[in-house]
Amino acid sequence: MNTLPLLPNRFKTIGWFIFIPSLILGLISLSRVFDFQISFPVIYNSGFFNHGETGFMRTTEVDLFPNLFGVLIIIGGMLVGFSKKKIEDEYISSLRLKSVFWSLIVAYTIVLVLFLTVFGVLFFTLMILIMFLPLFLYVFRFNYLLMKK
């Protein structure tokens, strides 16, 4: 059997402790309840949108919490989604594949609908949130299918 290179099982518990609180706090931080600006060097105003300014790296004010929670959601989701089960067999591998496939179909269907119906700043905001959707859907679909088994 050709197995997937997965993380050890112990990372799944750590991932859940990072993923769930970060997801909740990340959604709360979108309402600007937490507003903490820090100066941070970023790639800024380069390419098509330089508006006459020069330079590749800039120091700018960045809202810490949405970025921090975004990073933690990705790390936690990857730890949960890509850690082995205690017994990793072909059935579990097929559930992983079905979950990834399903999550991509659902996520891109939503993106397609948004491209046709939403415009402006709301579209940009939703695209930022959609970035997390395939990982979120995969984690919950895979665990749902395991519980249903």
Biotite code that builds the C-alpha atoms (Angstrom):
import biotite.structure as struc

atoms = struc.array([
    struc.Atom([0.000, 0.000, 0.000], chain_id="A", res_id=1, res_name="MET", atom_name="CA", element="C"),
    struc.Atom([1.356, 3.406, -0.996], chain_id="A", res_id=2, res_name="ASN", atom_name="CA", element="C"),
    struc.Atom([0.747, 5.648, 2.030], chain_id="A", res_id=3, res_name="THR", atom_name="CA", element="C"),
    struc.Atom([0.628, 9.417, 2.261], chain_id="A", res_id=4, res_name="LEU", atom_name="CA", element="C"),
    struc.Atom([3.416, 11.208, 4.160], chain_id="A", res_id=5, res_name="PRO", atom_name="CA", element="C"),
    struc.Atom([1.474, 12.352, 7.216], chain_id="A", res_id=6, res_name="LEU", atom_name="CA", element="C"),
    struc.Atom([2.396, 13.864, 10.558], chain_id="A", res_id=7, res_name="LEU", atom_name="CA", element="C"),
    struc.Atom([2.396, 11.689, 13.695], chain_id="A", res_id=8, res_name="PRO", atom_name="CA", element="C"),
    struc.Atom([-0.951, 11.240, 15.468], chain_id="A", res_id=9, res_name="ASN", atom_name="CA", element="C"),
    struc.Atom([0.018, 13.365, 18.494], chain_id="A", res_id=10, res_name="ARG", atom_name="CA", element="C"),
    struc.Atom([-0.082, 16.521, 16.334], chain_id="A", res_id=11, res_name="PHE", atom_name="CA", element="C"),
    struc.Atom([-3.840, 16.149, 15.831], chain_id="A", res_id=12, res_name="LYS", atom_name="CA", element="C"),
    struc.Atom([-4.640, 17.091, 19.446], chain_id="A", res_id=13, res_name="THR", atom_name="CA", element="C"),
    struc.Atom([-2.273, 20.063, 19.329], chain_id="A", res_id=14, res_name="ILE", atom_name="CA", element="C"),
    struc.Atom([-3.889, 21.099, 16.048], chain_id="A", res_id=15, res_name="GLY", atom_name="CA", element="C"),
    struc.Atom([-7.407, 21.074, 17.514], chain_id="A", res_id=16, res_name="TRP", atom_name="CA", element="C"),
    struc.Atom([-6.232, 23.255, 20.435], chain_id="A", res_id=17, res_name="PHE", atom_name="CA", element="C"),
    struc.Atom([-4.853, 25.762, 17.931], chain_id="A", res_id=18, res_name="ILE", atom_name="CA", element="C"),
    struc.Atom([-7.516, 25.491, 15.198], chain_id="A", res_id=19, res_name="PHE", atom_name="CA", element="C"),
    struc.Atom([-10.820, 25.905, 17.092], chain_id="A", res_id=20, res_name="ILE", atom_name="CA", element="C"),
    struc.Atom([-9.882, 28.900, 19.317], chain_id="A", res_id=21, res_name="PRO", atom_name="CA", element="C"),
    struc.Atom([-8.103, 30.620, 16.409], chain_id="A", res_id=22, res_name="SER", atom_name="CA", element="C"),
    struc.Atom([-11.138, 30.121, 14.186], chain_id="A", res_id=23, res_name="LEU", atom_name="CA", element="C"),
    struc.Atom([-13.467, 31.640, 16.784], chain_id="A", res_id=24, res_name="ILE", atom_name="CA", element="C"),
    struc.Atom([-11.119, 34.505, 17.675], chain_id="A", res_id=25, res_name="LEU", atom_name="CA", element="C"),
    struc.Atom([-10.359, 35.116, 13.985], chain_id="A", res_id=26, res_name="GLY", atom_name="CA", element="C"),
    struc.Atom([-14.045, 35.577, 13.220], chain_id="A", res_id=27, res_name="LEU", atom_name="CA", element="C"),
    struc.Atom([-14.417, 37.866, 16.229], chain_id="A", res_id=28, res_name="ILE", atom_name="CA", element="C"),
    struc.Atom([-11.369, 39.909, 15.182], chain_id="A", res_id=29, res_name="SER", atom_name="CA", element="C"),
    struc.Atom([-13.014, 40.661, 11.827], chain_id="A", res_id=30, res_name="LEU", atom_name="CA", element="C"),
    struc.Atom([-15.495, 42.846, 13.711], chain_id="A", res_id=31, res_name="SER", atom_name="CA", element="C"),
    struc.Atom([-12.543, 44.958, 14.905], chain_id="A", res_id=32, res_name="ARG", atom_name="CA", element="C"),
    struc.Atom([-13.127, 44.096, 18.568], chain_id="A", res_id=33, res_name="VAL", atom_name="CA", element="C"),
    struc.Atom([-9.374, 43.558, 18.841], chain_id="A", res_id=34, res_name="PHE", atom_name="CA", element="C"),
    struc.Atom([-7.564, 46.476, 17.259], chain_id="A", res_id=35, res_name="ASP", atom_name="CA", element="C"),
    struc.Atom([-3.828, 46.387, 17.802], chain_id="A", res_id=36, res_name="PHE", atom_name="CA", element="C"),
    struc.Atom([-1.614, 47.979, 15.159], chain_id="A", res_id=37, res_name="GLN", atom_name="CA", element="C"),
    struc.Atom([2.087, 47.132, 14.913], chain_id="A", res_id=38, res_name="ILE", atom_name="CA", element="C"),
    struc.Atom([4.808, 48.404, 12.591], chain_id="A", res_id=39, res_name="SER", atom_name="CA", element="C"),
    struc.Atom([5.956, 45.572, 10.422], chain_id="A", res_id=40, res_name="PHE", atom_name="CA", element="C"),
    struc.Atom([8.184, 45.306, 7.329], chain_id="A", res_id=41, res_name="PRO", atom_name="CA", element="C"),
    struc.Atom([6.112, 44.056, 4.393], chain_id="A", res_id=42, res_name="VAL", atom_name="CA", element="C"),
    struc.Atom([6.258, 43.753, 0.628], chain_id="A", res_id=43, res_name="ILE", atom_name="CA", element="C"),
    struc.Atom([4.263, 46.831, -0.181], chain_id="A", res_id=44, res_name="TYR", atom_name="CA", element="C"),
    struc.Atom([3.291, 48.942, -3.187], chain_id="A", res_id=45, res_name="ASN", atom_name="CA", element="C"),
    struc.Atom([5.192, 46.916, -5.722], chain_id="A", res_id=46, res_name="SER", atom_name="CA", element="C"),
    struc.Atom([4.218, 45.948, -9.237], chain_id="A", res_id=47, res_name="GLY", atom_name="CA", element="C"),
    struc.Atom([1.118, 47.435, -10.865], chain_id="A", res_id=48, res_name="PHE", atom_name="CA", element="C"),
    struc.Atom([-0.063, 49.271, -7.778], chain_id="A", res_id=49, res_name="PHE", atom_name="CA", element="C"),
    struc.Atom([3.012, 51.293, -6.852], chain_id="A", res_id=50, res_name="ASN", atom_name="CA", element="C"),
    struc.Atom([1.301, 54.723, -7.218], chain_id="A", res_id=51, res_name="HIS", atom_name="CA", element="C"),
    struc.Atom([4.613, 56.379, -8.038], chain_id="A", res_id=52, res_name="GLY", atom_name="CA", element="C"),
    struc.Atom([6.354, 55.180, -4.880], chain_id="A", res_id=53, res_name="GLU", atom_name="CA", element="C"),
    struc.Atom([9.636, 53.333, -5.093], chain_id="A", res_id=54, res_name="THR", atom_name="CA", element="C"),
    struc.Atom([10.980, 50.500, -3.035], chain_id="A", res_id=55, res_name="GLY", atom_name="CA", element="C"),
    struc.Atom([10.111, 46.891, -2.489], chain_id="A", res_id=56, res_name="PHE", atom_name="CA", element="C"),
    struc.Atom([9.980, 46.585, 1.284], chain_id="A", res_id=57, res_name="MET", atom_name="CA", element="C"),
    struc.Atom([8.196, 49.087, 3.488], chain_id="A", res_id=58, res_name="ARG", atom_name="CA", element="C"),
    struc.Atom([7.406, 49.374, 7.142], chain_id="A", res_id=59, res_name="THR", atom_name="CA", element="C"),
    struc.Atom([3.701, 49.837, 7.592], chain_id="A", res_id=60, res_name="THR", atom_name="CA", element="C"),
    struc.Atom([1.053, 49.589, 10.281], chain_id="A", res_id=61, res_name="GLU", atom_name="CA", element="C"),
    struc.Atom([-0.519, 46.130, 10.275], chain_id="A", res_id=62, res_name="VAL", atom_name="CA", element="C"),
    struc.Atom([-3.498, 44.942, 12.306], chain_id="A", res_id=63, res_name="ASP", atom_name="CA", element="C"),
    struc.Atom([-1.927, 42.136, 14.322], chain_id="A", res_id=64, res_name="LEU", atom_name="CA", element="C"),
    struc.Atom([-4.877, 39.954, 15.293], chain_id="A", res_id=65, res_name="PHE", atom_name="CA", element="C"),
    struc.Atom([-6.488, 39.063, 11.934], chain_id="A", res_id=66, res_name="PRO", atom_name="CA", element="C"),
    struc.Atom([-3.047, 38.156, 10.599], chain_id="A", res_id=67, res_name="ASN", atom_name="CA", element="C"),
    struc.Atom([-2.058, 36.214, 13.714], chain_id="A", res_id=68, res_name="LEU", atom_name="CA", element="C"),
    struc.Atom([-5.317, 34.274, 13.813], chain_id="A", res_id=69, res_name="PHE", atom_name="CA", element="C"),
    struc.Atom([-5.084, 33.587, 10.068], chain_id="A", res_id=70, res_name="GLY", atom_name="CA", element="C"),
    struc.Atom([-1.647, 32.043, 10.521], chain_id="A", res_id=71, res_name="VAL", atom_name="CA", element="C"),
    struc.Atom([-2.843, 30.009, 13.511], chain_id="A", res_id=72, res_name="LEU", atom_name="CA", element="C"),
    struc.Atom([-5.940, 28.777, 11.616], chain_id="A", res_id=73, res_name="ILE", atom_name="CA", element="C"),
    struc.Atom([-3.717, 27.508, 8.807], chain_id="A", res_id=74, res_name="ILE", atom_name="CA", element="C"),
    struc.Atom([-1.200, 25.870, 11.175], chain_id="A", res_id=75, res_name="ILE", atom_name="CA", element="C"),
    struc.Atom([-3.916, 24.278, 13.327], chain_id="A", res_id=76, res_name="GLY", atom_name="CA", element="C"),
    struc.Atom([-5.914, 23.136, 10.299], chain_id="A", res_id=77, res_name="GLY", atom_name="CA", element="C"),
    struc.Atom([-2.878, 21.544, 8.714], chain_id="A", res_id=78, res_name="MET", atom_name="CA", element="C"),
    struc.Atom([-1.951, 19.769, 11.961], chain_id="A", res_id=79, res_name="LEU", atom_name="CA", element="C"),
    struc.Atom([-5.496, 18.409, 12.286], chain_id="A", res_id=80, res_name="VAL", atom_name="CA", element="C"),
    struc.Atom([-5.979, 17.568, 8.637], chain_id="A", res_id=81, res_name="GLY", atom_name="CA", element="C"),
    struc.Atom([-2.616, 16.014, 7.915], chain_id="A", res_id=82, res_name="PHE", atom_name="CA", element="C"),
    struc.Atom([-1.962, 13.975, 11.052], chain_id="A", res_id=83, res_name="SER", atom_name="CA", element="C"),
    struc.Atom([-2.278, 10.214, 10.995], chain_id="A", res_id=84, res_name="LYS", atom_name="CA", element="C"),
    struc.Atom([-5.146, 8.413, 12.642], chain_id="A", res_id=85, res_name="LYS", atom_name="CA", element="C"),
    struc.Atom([-4.130, 5.786, 15.194], chain_id="A", res_id=86, res_name="LYS", atom_name="CA", element="C"),
    struc.Atom([-4.922, 3.161, 12.566], chain_id="A", res_id=87, res_name="ILE", atom_name="CA", element="C"),
    struc.Atom([-4.200, 4.517, 9.101], chain_id="A", res_id=88, res_name="GLU", atom_name="CA", element="C"),
    struc.Atom([-5.511, 2.082, 6.481], chain_id="A", res_id=89, res_name="ASP", atom_name="CA", element="C"),
    struc.Atom([-6.757, 2.229, 2.891], chain_id="A", res_id=90, res_name="GLU", atom_name="CA", element="C"),
    struc.Atom([-10.275, 3.148, 3.986], chain_id="A", res_id=91, res_name="TYR", atom_name="CA", element="C"),
    struc.Atom([-8.965, 6.205, 5.874], chain_id="A", res_id=92, res_name="ILE", atom_name="CA", element="C"),
    struc.Atom([-6.892, 7.167, 2.823], chain_id="A", res_id=93, res_name="SER", atom_name="CA", element="C"),
    struc.Atom([-9.968, 6.933, 0.606], chain_id="A", res_id=94, res_name="SER", atom_name="CA", element="C"),
    struc.Atom([-11.898, 9.129, 3.077], chain_id="A", res_id=95, res_name="LEU", atom_name="CA", element="C"),
    struc.Atom([-9.072, 11.673, 2.934], chain_id="A", res_id=96, res_name="ARG", atom_name="CA", element="C"),
    struc.Atom([-9.203, 11.717, -0.859], chain_id="A", res_id=97, res_name="LEU", atom_name="CA", element="C"),
    struc.Atom([-13.001, 12.003, -0.936], chain_id="A", res_id=98, res_name="LYS", atom_name="CA", element="C"),
    struc.Atom([-12.878, 14.817, 1.627], chain_id="A", res_id=99, res_name="SER", atom_name="CA", element="C"),
    struc.Atom([-10.257, 16.789, -0.305], chain_id="A", res_id=100, res_name="VAL", atom_name="CA", element="C"),
    struc.Atom([-12.172, 16.349, -3.557], chain_id="A", res_id=101, res_name="PHE", atom_name="CA", element="C"),
    struc.Atom([-15.483, 17.351, -1.949], chain_id="A", res_id=102, res_name="TRP", atom_name="CA", element="C"),
    struc.Atom([-13.964, 20.385, -0.209], chain_id="A", res_id=103, res_name="SER", atom_name="CA", element="C"),
    struc.Atom([-12.450, 21.667, -3.463], chain_id="A", res_id=104, res_name="LEU", atom_name="CA", element="C"),
    struc.Atom([-15.705, 21.219, -5.381], chain_id="A", res_id=105, res_name="ILE", atom_name="CA", element="C"),
    struc.Atom([-17.701, 23.068, -2.718], chain_id="A", res_id=106, res_name="VAL", atom_name="CA", element="C"),
    struc.Atom([-15.113, 25.842, -2.285], chain_id="A", res_id=107, res_name="ALA", atom_name="CA", element="C"),
    struc.Atom([-14.775, 26.544, -6.002], chain_id="A", res_id=108, res_name="TYR", atom_name="CA", element="C"),
    struc.Atom([-18.525, 26.401, -6.510], chain_id="A", res_id=109, res_name="THR", atom_name="CA", element="C"),
    struc.Atom([-18.840, 29.112, -3.865], chain_id="A", res_id=110, res_name="ILE", atom_name="CA", element="C"),
    struc.Atom([-16.049, 31.113, -5.542], chain_id="A", res_id=111, res_name="VAL", atom_name="CA", element="C"),
    struc.Atom([-17.845, 30.815, -8.893], chain_id="A", res_id=112, res_name="LEU", atom_name="CA", element="C"),
    struc.Atom([-21.108, 32.064, -7.384], chain_id="A", res_id=113, res_name="VAL", atom_name="CA", element="C"),
    struc.Atom([-19.273, 34.962, -5.726], chain_id="A", res_id=114, res_name="LEU", atom_name="CA", element="C"),
    struc.Atom([-17.589, 35.935, -9.013], chain_id="A", res_id=115, res_name="PHE", atom_name="CA", element="C"),
    struc.Atom([-21.025, 36.190, -10.599], chain_id="A", res_id=116, res_name="LEU", atom_name="CA", element="C"),
    struc.Atom([-22.900, 37.917, -7.782], chain_id="A", res_id=117, res_name="THR", atom_name="CA", element="C"),
    struc.Atom([-20.652, 39.974, -5.478], chain_id="A", res_id=118, res_name="VAL", atom_name="CA", element="C"),
    struc.Atom([-18.513, 42.971, -6.439], chain_id="A", res_id=119, res_name="PHE", atom_name="CA", element="C"),
    struc.Atom([-16.375, 45.678, -4.854], chain_id="A", res_id=120, res_name="GLY", atom_name="CA", element="C"),
    struc.Atom([-14.794, 45.637, -1.427], chain_id="A", res_id=121, res_name="VAL", atom_name="CA", element="C"),
    struc.Atom([-17.169, 42.933, -0.192], chain_id="A", res_id=122, res_name="LEU", atom_name="CA", element="C"),
    struc.Atom([-15.866, 40.615, -2.926], chain_id="A", res_id=123, res_name="PHE", atom_name="CA", element="C"),
    struc.Atom([-12.276, 41.237, -1.827], chain_id="A", res_id=124, res_name="PHE", atom_name="CA", element="C"),
    struc.Atom([-13.163, 40.586, 1.817], chain_id="A", res_id=125, res_name="THR", atom_name="CA", element="C"),
    struc.Atom([-14.967, 37.359, 0.935], chain_id="A", res_id=126, res_name="LEU", atom_name="CA", element="C"),
    struc.Atom([-12.022, 36.184, -1.182], chain_id="A", res_id=127, res_name="MET", atom_name="CA", element="C"),
    struc.Atom([-9.749, 36.609, 1.825], chain_id="A", res_id=128, res_name="ILE", atom_name="CA", element="C"),
    struc.Atom([-12.122, 34.438, 3.878], chain_id="A", res_id=129, res_name="LEU", atom_name="CA", element="C"),
    struc.Atom([-12.493, 31.904, 1.041], chain_id="A", res_id=130, res_name="ILE", atom_name="CA", element="C"),
    struc.Atom([-8.742, 31.351, 1.257], chain_id="A", res_id=131, res_name="MET", atom_name="CA", element="C"),
    struc.Atom([-9.361, 29.286, 4.393], chain_id="A", res_id=132, res_name="PHE", atom_name="CA", element="C"),
    struc.Atom([-12.418, 27.445, 3.076], chain_id="A", res_id=133, res_name="LEU", atom_name="CA", element="C"),
    struc.Atom([-10.848, 24.353, 1.409], chain_id="A", res_id=134, res_name="PRO", atom_name="CA", element="C"),
    struc.Atom([-8.813, 23.526, 4.532], chain_id="A", res_id=135, res_name="LEU", atom_name="CA", element="C"),
    struc.Atom([-11.789, 24.199, 6.819], chain_id="A", res_id=136, res_name="PHE", atom_name="CA", element="C"),
    struc.Atom([-14.136, 22.068, 4.697], chain_id="A", res_id=137, res_name="LEU", atom_name="CA", element="C"),
    struc.Atom([-11.593, 19.252, 4.390], chain_id="A", res_id=138, res_name="TYR", atom_name="CA", element="C"),
    struc.Atom([-10.995, 19.057, 8.144], chain_id="A", res_id=139, res_name="VAL", atom_name="CA", element="C"),
    struc.Atom([-14.670, 19.010, 9.026], chain_id="A", res_id=140, res_name="PHE", atom_name="CA", element="C"),
    struc.Atom([-15.779, 16.742, 6.157], chain_id="A", res_id=141, res_name="ARG", atom_name="CA", element="C"),
    struc.Atom([-13.058, 14.181, 6.901], chain_id="A", res_id=142, res_name="PHE", atom_name="CA", element="C"),
    struc.Atom([-13.896, 14.117, 10.619], chain_id="A", res_id=143, res_name="ASN", atom_name="CA", element="C"),
    struc.Atom([-17.624, 13.966, 9.835], chain_id="A", res_id=144, res_name="TYR", atom_name="CA", element="C"),
    struc.Atom([-17.103, 10.944, 7.586], chain_id="A", res_id=145, res_name="LEU", atom_name="CA", element="C"),
    struc.Atom([-15.006, 9.271, 10.288], chain_id="A", res_id=146, res_name="LEU", atom_name="CA", element="C"),
    struc.Atom([-17.709, 9.825, 12.918], chain_id="A", res_id=147, res_name="MET", atom_name="CA", element="C"),
    struc.Atom([-20.375, 8.560, 10.521], chain_id="A", res_id=148, res_name="LYS", atom_name="CA", element="C"),
    struc.Atom([-18.380, 5.359, 10.049], chain_id="A", res_id=149, res_name="LYS", atom_name="CA", element="C"),
])
